[in-house]
Amino acid sequence: MTLEQHQHINNIPNRYHFIEIVEEIARTHDRYSLMLMDVMRFSDVSAAFDHKSGDLVLLQIANHICRLFKDAAAIGRLSGDIFGVVFTDASTPLAMRDKNAHLISHFKTPLMVNETAFIADFNVGVAIRKSKDTDSNTVISLAESALKKAKSNRHVNFALLTDENQEVTGKGLALKADLTRALHNQELELYFQPKVDLNTFEIIGAECLLRWNHPLDGVVFPGTLLKAAESYNMMNELGYWTLESAFSSIAVLCAQGYRIPISVNISPTQLYDPRLLPKIRKLIQKYDITPELIEIELTEDVALTNSLLVKRQLDELKKLGIAISMDDFGKGYSNLSFIRDLELSAIKIDKAFVLELSESPVNSAIVKATKIICDAKGCETYAEGIENLEQLALLKDMGITKGQGFLFSQAVPITQFISLIGLNDFSHLLDGNTRNHG
């Protein structure tokens, strides 16, 4: 397969699209190799020149790789300065060591950046699939492990693993065991943070958040579990547990007479999973839920992809009647053209802008700009992280009428959330300050 030259860095398949390609190759080839290349000292370029120059360097490197490995099945950009290449005709350690030597030799010629020479060196990690029973996620994990190994080696910046000699650390095994146990021993639980109408203080929905009932440490945030899920490609399993729990919780709320929408965060990995839509359809049937009662919250990671698969999945979710919202808006690097084209029911302003609203005119400008975007799109604007009356008053002055935060309630178990809905009373907040800003 001849790889085309790219005109812009954003045209190179990103991590999620590249994973799709690897999965397809795994279905059609018993043996293949995955090479990950991390550009060493790329931060020097970023520090010396502007962001545009950095992108030009990465584009030069990508196009050199395309010319260098004309026999490659695919090339992708997994993160800022890490590239991936798949080979279907080179699946032995000797062949891949030759590929690495070819890479090193080729890049001895400097690249020019703003009339300044830059020599690209690489840390290289390689994974070889020898058995067709090894899934693509395992191969990707092996390649990432090999790359870490290459980075830690002072003298040889190359490491290779195969599915016959998978190396897993004791700590890693413990994390994986923790996640597996938590999923199967009912140690995970959803907590619910109310979404509130800022004018009436009525509870109009909730965001569900994952908590871990650790057998030794009590209720903790599941950061460790999420890291394990990412490391061992178990994000889908964790994500589907969360989705099913959200549907089950909606059924409980409906049985109590409370028909309010619940939003659940979905990982980019799930949006690349063809099982997502069939699974959601089954959950709608199983729990007899009106689709309008479930809302999917996307992170900005998803907005940075141009994957047709993701767009198709989101379109199908909308057709089912499920609302789509953008979470933590402004926290990352939002692709405004994607947001323009995507049908959203709401955009949630990241709490970082709300927490410092009174101290920062820039934060106020970002909140106002988000409101203008939402009004133009015909979707709701939500503010996250509302913690005091001053923030509430400022938001209301800007026309923000919906939000969530500790001023109202932290995330609580479903029994406490049901009690909050029953009371539906945040009247203690209705003092003179907030009345004057209605």
C-alpha positions as CSV (number, residue, x, y, z in Angstrom):
1,M,0.0,0.0,0.0
2,T,1.4,3.4,-1.0
3,L,0.8,6.1,1.5
4,E,-0.1,9.5,0.2
5,Q,1.7,12.7,1.3
6,H,-0.2,14.9,3.7
7,Q,-0.8,18.6,3.1
8,H,-1.6,19.4,6.7
9,I,-0.9,17.7,10.1
10,N,-4.6,17.4,10.9
11,N,-5.1,15.2,7.8
12,I,-3.0,12.4,9.3
13,P,-5.2,9.8,11.0
14,N,-5.5,10.6,14.7
15,R,-5.3,8.1,17.6
16,Y,-8.9,6.9,17.4
17,H,-9.0,6.6,13.6
18,F,-5.6,4.8,13.6
19,I,-6.9,2.3,16.2
20,E,-9.8,1.7,13.8
21,I,-7.3,0.9,11.0
22,V,-5.3,-1.4,13.3
23,E,-8.5,-3.3,14.2
24,E,-9.4,-3.7,10.5
25,I,-5.9,-5.0,9.7
26,A,-6.2,-7.4,12.7
27,R,-9.4,-8.8,11.0
28,T,-7.7,-9.4,7.7
29,H,-4.1,-10.4,8.6
30,D,-3.0,-13.1,11.0
31,R,0.4,-11.5,11.5
32,Y,1.4,-7.9,11.6
33,S,3.7,-5.4,13.4
34,L,3.0,-2.1,15.0
35,M,5.8,0.4,15.4
36,L,5.4,3.5,17.6
37,M,7.9,6.4,17.2
38,D,8.3,9.2,19.7
39,V,10.1,12.2,18.4
40,M,12.9,13.0,20.9
41,R,13.5,16.6,22.1
42,F,10.5,17.9,20.1
43,S,9.9,20.2,23.0
44,D,13.0,22.1,21.9
45,V,11.3,23.0,18.7
46,S,8.1,24.0,20.5
47,A,10.2,26.2,22.8
48,A,12.3,27.8,20.1
49,F,9.6,28.4,17.6
50,D,5.8,29.0,17.4
51,H,3.1,26.3,17.4
52,K,2.7,26.6,13.6
53,S,6.4,25.8,13.1
54,G,6.1,22.8,15.4
55,D,3.2,21.5,13.2
56,L,5.3,22.0,10.1
57,V,8.1,19.9,11.6
58,L,5.7,17.1,12.5
59,L,4.2,17.2,9.0
60,Q,7.7,17.0,7.5
61,I,8.4,14.0,9.7
62,A,5.1,12.3,8.8
63,N,5.8,12.7,5.1
64,H,9.3,11.5,5.4
65,I,8.0,8.3,7.2
66,C,5.5,7.8,4.3
67,R,8.3,8.0,1.8
68,L,10.6,5.9,3.9
69,F,8.1,3.0,4.6
70,K,6.3,2.8,1.3
71,D,5.4,-0.8,2.2
72,A,3.5,0.3,5.4
73,A,-0.2,-0.5,5.6
74,A,-1.0,2.7,7.5
75,I,0.5,5.6,9.4
76,G,-1.2,7.6,12.2
77,R,-0.4,10.3,14.8
78,L,-1.2,8.9,18.2
79,S,-0.5,12.1,20.1
80,G,1.4,15.3,19.7
81,D,4.8,13.9,18.7
82,I,4.1,10.1,18.6
83,F,3.5,8.4,15.3
84,G,2.4,4.8,14.6
85,V,3.1,2.6,11.5
86,V,1.6,-0.8,10.8
87,F,3.4,-3.4,8.7
88,T,1.7,-6.5,7.3
89,D,4.8,-7.8,5.4
90,A,7.3,-7.5,8.2
91,S,6.4,-9.5,11.3
92,T,9.7,-10.9,12.6
93,P,12.0,-9.2,15.1
94,L,14.8,-9.1,12.5
95,A,12.7,-7.4,10.0
96,M,11.5,-4.8,12.5
97,R,15.1,-4.1,13.7
98,D,15.9,-3.5,10.1
99,K,13.0,-1.0,9.8
100,N,14.4,0.8,12.9
101,A,17.9,1.0,11.5
102,H,16.4,2.3,8.2
103,L,14.6,5.0,10.2
104,I,17.7,6.1,12.1
105,S,19.8,6.2,9.0
106,H,17.2,8.3,7.0
107,F,16.7,10.9,9.7
108,K,20.4,11.7,10.0
109,T,19.8,14.4,7.4
110,P,18.6,17.5,9.3
111,L,15.1,19.0,8.8
112,M,14.9,22.7,8.3
113,V,12.7,24.8,10.5
114,N,12.7,28.6,9.9
115,E,16.2,28.2,8.4
116,T,17.3,26.3,11.5
117,A,18.5,22.7,11.3
118,F,16.7,20.1,13.5
119,I,17.8,16.4,13.6
120,A,14.9,14.1,14.4
121,D,15.8,11.2,16.7
122,F,13.3,8.7,17.9
123,N,12.4,6.3,20.7
124,V,10.9,3.3,19.0
125,G,8.6,0.6,20.5
126,V,7.5,-2.3,18.4
127,A,4.8,-5.0,19.0
128,I,4.5,-8.1,16.8
129,R,1.4,-10.2,16.6
130,K,2.2,-13.8,15.9
131,S,-1.0,-15.4,16.9
132,K,-4.4,-14.5,15.3
133,D,-6.0,-15.1,18.7
134,T,-4.3,-11.9,20.0
135,D,-6.7,-9.0,19.8
136,S,-5.7,-5.6,18.4
137,N,-6.0,-3.9,21.8
138,T,-3.4,-6.2,23.3
139,V,-1.0,-5.4,20.4
140,I,-1.5,-1.7,20.9
141,S,-0.8,-2.1,24.7
142,L,2.4,-4.1,23.9
143,A,3.6,-1.4,21.5
144,E,3.0,1.3,24.2
145,S,4.9,-0.9,26.8
146,A,7.7,-1.3,24.3
147,L,7.9,2.4,23.7
148,K,8.0,3.1,27.5
149,K,10.8,0.6,27.7
150,A,12.7,2.3,24.9
151,K,12.4,5.7,26.6
152,S,13.8,4.4,29.8
153,N,16.9,2.8,28.1
154,R,19.7,5.4,28.0
155,H,21.8,3.6,25.4
156,V,19.4,1.8,23.0
157,N,16.2,3.8,22.1
158,F,14.5,0.7,20.7
159,A,12.4,-2.1,22.3
160,L,10.4,-4.9,20.9
161,L,7.7,-7.2,22.3
162,T,5.7,-10.0,20.8
163,D,2.4,-11.6,21.9
164,E,4.6,-14.5,23.1
165,N,6.5,-12.5,25.6
166,Q,4.0,-10.0,27.0
167,E,5.6,-8.2,29.9
168,V,3.4,-6.9,32.6
169,T,4.6,-5.4,35.9
170,G,3.4,-6.5,39.3
171,K,1.8,-3.1,39.8
172,G,0.1,-3.3,36.5
173,L,-1.3,-6.7,37.3
174,A,-2.6,-5.3,40.6
175,L,-4.4,-2.5,38.8
176,K,-6.0,-4.8,36.3
177,A,-7.0,-7.1,39.2
178,D,-8.5,-4.1,41.0
179,L,-10.6,-3.2,38.0
180,T,-11.8,-6.7,37.3
181,R,-12.7,-7.2,40.9
182,A,-14.5,-3.8,41.1
183,L,-16.6,-4.6,38.0
184,H,-17.6,-8.1,39.2
185,N,-18.0,-7.5,42.9
186,Q,-20.3,-4.5,42.7
187,E,-17.7,-2.2,44.1
188,L,-18.6,0.6,41.6
189,E,-21.5,2.9,42.1
190,L,-23.0,5.9,40.3
191,Y,-23.5,9.2,42.2
192,F,-25.7,12.0,40.9
193,Q,-25.0,15.7,40.9
194,P,-28.2,17.8,40.3
195,K,-28.6,20.1,37.4
196,V,-30.5,23.2,38.4
197,D,-32.6,25.9,36.9
198,L,-30.7,29.0,38.1
199,N,-33.9,31.1,38.2
200,T,-36.3,28.8,39.9
201,F,-33.7,26.5,41.7
202,E,-35.7,23.5,40.4
203,I,-33.8,20.3,39.8
204,I,-34.1,19.7,36.1
205,G,-31.7,16.7,35.6
206,A,-28.5,15.2,36.9
207,E,-25.0,14.1,35.8
208,C,-24.0,10.7,36.9
209,L,-20.4,10.2,38.1
210,L,-18.5,7.1,38.9
211,R,-17.5,6.2,42.5
212,W,-15.5,3.2,43.8
213,N,-16.5,1.6,47.1
214,H,-13.0,0.3,47.8
215,P,-13.0,-2.6,50.3
216,L,-10.2,-0.9,52.3
217,D,-10.3,2.8,51.6
218,G,-14.1,3.4,51.5
219,V,-15.7,5.6,48.8
220,V,-13.0,7.0,46.5
221,F,-12.8,8.7,43.2
222,P,-11.9,6.0,40.6
223,G,-8.8,7.6,39.2
224,T,-6.8,4.5,39.7
225,L,-9.4,2.4,38.0
226,L,-9.7,4.7,35.0
227,K,-5.9,4.5,34.6
228,A,-6.1,0.7,34.7
229,A,-9.0,0.7,32.2
230,E,-6.9,2.9,29.8
231,S,-3.8,0.8,30.2
232,Y,-5.5,-2.5,29.7
233,N,-8.0,-1.4,27.1
234,M,-10.9,-2.0,29.4
235,M,-12.5,1.4,28.9
236,N,-15.4,-0.1,26.9
237,E,-16.2,-2.6,29.7
238,L,-16.1,0.1,32.3
239,G,-18.1,2.4,30.0
240,Y,-20.8,-0.2,29.3
241,W,-21.1,-0.9,33.0
242,T,-21.7,2.9,33.6
243,L,-24.3,3.1,30.8
244,E,-26.3,0.1,32.1
245,S,-26.2,1.5,35.6
246,A,-27.4,4.9,34.3
247,F,-30.4,3.2,32.5
248,S,-31.1,1.2,35.6
249,S,-31.1,4.4,37.7
250,I,-33.5,6.1,35.3
251,A,-35.8,3.2,35.7
252,V,-35.7,3.6,39.5
253,L,-36.4,7.3,39.3
254,C,-39.3,6.7,36.9
255,A,-40.7,4.1,39.3
256,Q,-40.6,6.9,42.0
257,G,-42.5,9.2,39.6
258,Y,-39.5,11.4,38.7
259,R,-39.0,11.6,34.9
260,I,-35.9,13.8,34.7
261,P,-33.0,13.4,32.2
262,I,-29.8,11.8,33.4
263,S,-26.5,12.5,31.6
264,V,-23.7,10.0,31.4
265,N,-20.1,10.6,30.2
266,I,-19.0,8.5,27.3
267,S,-15.4,7.8,26.4
268,P,-14.0,8.4,22.9
269,T,-13.1,4.7,22.8
270,Q,-16.8,3.7,23.0
271,L,-17.7,6.0,20.1
272,Y,-15.4,4.0,17.9
273,D,-17.0,0.7,19.1
274,P,-19.6,-0.6,16.6
275,R,-21.4,-2.3,19.5
276,L,-22.4,1.0,21.1
277,L,-25.7,1.6,19.2
278,P,-26.9,-2.1,19.5
279,K,-26.1,-2.0,23.2
280,I,-28.0,1.3,23.8
281,R,-31.0,0.0,21.9
282,K,-31.0,-3.2,24.1
283,L,-30.8,-1.1,27.2
284,I,-33.7,1.1,26.1
285,Q,-35.8,-2.1,25.6
286,K,-34.6,-3.8,28.7
287,Y,-35.4,-0.9,31.1
288,D,-38.3,0.4,29.0
289,I,-36.8,3.9,29.0
290,T,-37.9,6.8,27.0
291,P,-34.7,7.8,25.0
292,E,-35.2,11.4,25.8
293,L,-34.4,10.7,29.5
294,I,-30.8,9.8,28.7
295,E,-28.2,12.3,27.6
296,I,-24.7,11.5,26.4
297,E,-21.9,13.9,27.4
298,L,-18.9,14.1,25.2
299,T,-15.5,15.5,26.1
300,E,-13.6,17.8,23.8
301,D,-11.3,14.9,22.9
302,V,-14.1,13.7,20.6
303,A,-14.4,17.2,19.1
304,L,-10.8,17.0,18.0
305,T,-11.5,14.0,15.7
306,N,-12.8,14.2,12.2
307,S,-13.8,10.5,12.2
308,L,-16.7,9.7,10.0
309,L,-17.5,6.7,12.3
310,V,-17.9,9.0,15.3
311,K,-20.1,11.4,13.4
312,R,-22.2,8.5,12.2
313,Q,-22.6,7.1,15.7
314,L,-23.6,10.5,17.1
315,D,-26.1,11.0,14.3
316,E,-27.7,7.6,15.0
317,L,-27.9,8.4,18.7
318,K,-29.7,11.6,17.9
319,K,-32.1,9.7,15.7
320,L,-32.9,7.5,18.7
321,G,-33.9,10.6,20.6
322,I,-30.9,10.7,22.8
323,A,-29.6,14.2,23.6
324,I,-25.9,15.0,23.0
325,S,-24.0,17.6,25.0
326,M,-20.4,18.9,25.1
327,D,-18.8,18.6,28.6
328,D,-16.0,20.7,30.0
329,F,-16.2,23.2,27.1
330,G,-13.0,25.4,26.9
331,K,-10.9,23.0,28.9
332,G,-9.1,21.5,25.8
333,Y,-8.7,22.8,22.3
334,S,-12.2,22.9,20.9
335,N,-12.7,22.3,17.2
336,L,-15.3,24.9,16.6
337,S,-16.1,23.7,13.1
338,F,-16.9,20.3,14.6
339,I,-19.1,21.9,17.2
340,R,-20.8,24.0,14.5
341,D,-21.7,20.9,12.5
342,L,-22.7,18.7,15.5
343,E,-26.2,18.7,16.8
344,L,-25.9,19.5,20.5
345,S,-28.6,19.8,23.1
346,A,-26.3,21.6,25.5
347,I,-22.7,22.9,26.0
348,K,-21.3,22.9,29.5
349,I,-18.8,25.6,30.4
350,D,-15.8,24.1,32.2
351,K,-15.7,24.9,35.9
352,A,-12.3,26.5,35.6
353,F,-13.9,29.5,34.0
354,V,-16.7,29.7,36.6
355,L,-14.5,29.4,39.7
356,E,-12.5,32.5,38.8
357,L,-15.3,34.4,37.1
358,S,-15.2,37.5,39.4
359,E,-11.4,37.7,39.2
360,S,-10.9,37.3,35.4
361,P,-12.4,39.5,32.6
362,V,-11.2,36.9,30.2
363,N,-13.2,34.2,31.9
364,S,-16.3,36.3,31.7
365,A,-15.6,36.9,28.0
366,I,-15.3,33.1,27.4
367,V,-18.6,32.4,29.3
368,K,-20.3,35.1,27.2
369,A,-18.9,33.8,24.0
370,T,-20.0,30.3,24.8
371,K,-23.5,31.7,25.5
372,I,-23.5,33.4,22.0
373,I,-22.4,30.1,20.4
374,C,-25.2,28.2,22.2
375,D,-27.8,30.7,21.3
376,A,-26.8,30.6,17.6
377,K,-26.9,26.8,17.7
378,G,-30.2,26.7,19.5
379,C,-28.8,24.7,22.4
380,E,-28.7,25.2,26.2
381,T,-25.7,26.7,28.1
382,Y,-24.8,25.1,31.4
383,A,-22.3,26.3,33.9
384,E,-20.3,23.8,35.9
385,G,-18.6,24.3,39.3
386,I,-21.0,27.0,40.8
387,E,-19.8,27.3,44.4
388,N,-21.0,30.6,45.7
389,L,-23.7,33.3,45.3
390,E,-21.4,35.7,43.6
391,Q,-20.7,33.3,40.8
392,L,-24.4,32.5,40.6
393,A,-25.3,36.2,40.3
394,L,-22.7,36.9,37.6
395,L,-23.8,33.9,35.6
396,K,-27.4,35.0,35.8
397,D,-26.4,38.5,34.6
398,M,-24.9,36.9,31.6
399,G,-28.1,35.1,30.8
400,I,-26.9,31.6,32.0
401,T,-30.0,29.9,33.4
402,K,-28.8,26.4,34.0
403,G,-25.9,24.9,36.0
404,Q,-24.6,22.6,38.7
405,G,-22.1,22.8,41.5
406,F,-21.4,22.5,45.2
407,L,-23.6,25.6,45.9
408,F,-26.5,23.3,45.3
409,S,-25.2,19.8,46.0
410,Q,-22.2,17.6,45.5
411,A,-22.7,14.3,43.7
412,V,-24.7,11.9,46.0
413,P,-25.9,8.3,45.9
414,I,-29.2,7.7,44.2
415,T,-31.2,7.4,47.5
416,Q,-30.0,10.9,48.6
417,F,-30.6,12.2,45.1
418,I,-34.2,11.0,45.3
419,S,-34.6,12.8,48.6
420,L,-33.2,16.0,47.0
421,I,-35.8,15.8,44.2
422,G,-38.5,15.2,46.7
423,L,-37.6,18.3,48.6
424,N,-36.7,20.2,45.4
425,D,-36.0,23.1,47.6
426,F,-33.0,25.3,47.4
427,S,-35.0,28.3,48.7
428,H,-32.2,29.1,51.2
429,L,-30.4,30.5,48.2
430,L,-33.1,32.9,47.3
431,D,-31.8,35.9,49.3
432,G,-31.7,39.5,48.2
433,N,-28.5,39.0,46.2
434,T,-29.9,36.4,43.8
435,R,-33.4,38.0,43.5
436,N,-31.8,41.3,42.3
437,H,-30.0,39.5,39.5
438,G,-32.9,37.4,38.2
